[in-house]
Amino acid sequence: MKNAKRILALIAAILLFGMYLSTLIFALMGSPHSIDLLWASVACTIILPVLLYAYTLVFKLTRHDDPDQDHDHASDDTI
């Protein structure tokens, strides 16, 4: 599970970096569509981290504890 979290965190970091870079590129472009692309990039730069944070909060709240991971309490029952 830790490896999956690390991989997902790396993917999210790469996506954020890409959006920051695209925001900079769109801001410097001289195309007539550059302002629309800039606003879309800024919106995604704000929305993606908020959605990722909300997803992690929901995951933490809805996660059920696995009885196999709770082996420390099993030794207390043998006393």
C-alpha positions in Angstrom: 0.0 0.0 0.0 2.9 2.4 0.7 4.3 1.9 -2.7 1.0 2.7 -4.3 0.7 5.9 -2.3 4.2 6.9 -3.3 3.5 6.2 -7.0 0.2 8.2 -6.8 1.9 11.1 -5.0 4.7 11.1 -7.7 2.1 11.2 -10.4 0.2 14.0 -8.7 3.4 16.0 -8.3 4.3 15.5 -12.0 0.8 16.6 -13.0 1.0 19.7 -10.8 4.5 20.6 -12.2 3.1 20.1 -15.7 0.2 22.4 -15.0 2.5 25.1 -13.5 4.7 24.9 -16.6 1.7 25.0 -19.0 0.4 28.0 -17.0 3.7 29.8 -17.6 3.8 28.9 -21.3 0.2 29.9 -21.9 0.8 33.3 -20.1 3.7 34.0 -22.5 2.1 32.9 -25.7 0.8 35.4 -28.2 -2.0 33.3 -29.6 -5.6 34.5 -29.5 -6.6 31.4 -27.5 -3.8 31.8 -25.0 -6.0 33.6 -22.4 -8.6 30.9 -22.5 -5.8 28.2 -22.1 -4.2 30.3 -19.3 -7.5 30.4 -17.3 -8.1 26.7 -17.9 -4.6 25.9 -16.7 -5.0 28.1 -13.6 -8.3 26.5 -12.8 -6.9 23.0 -13.0 -3.9 24.1 -10.9 -6.3 25.0 -8.2 -8.9 22.3 -8.6 -6.6 19.2 -8.8 -4.9 19.7 -5.4 -8.3 20.4 -3.8 -9.8 17.2 -5.3 -6.8 15.2 -4.2 -7.0 16.5 -0.7 -10.7 15.8 -0.6 -10.1 12.3 -1.9 -7.5 11.6 0.8 -9.9 12.9 3.5 -12.7 10.7 2.3 -10.4 7.7 2.0 -9.2 8.1 5.6 -12.7 8.5 6.9 -14.2 5.5 5.1 -11.3 3.1 5.5 -12.0 0.1 7.6 -9.3 -1.3 9.8 -7.9 -4.6 8.7 -7.9 -7.2 11.6 -4.6 -8.7 10.2 -2.8 -5.4 10.8 -4.0 -5.2 14.5 -1.8 -8.1 15.7 -0.5 -6.1 18.7 -3.9 -6.2 20.5 -4.1 -10.0 19.9 -1.3 -10.6 22.3 -3.2 -8.7 25.1 -6.0 -11.3 24.9 -3.7 -14.1 26.0 -2.9 -12.6 29.4 
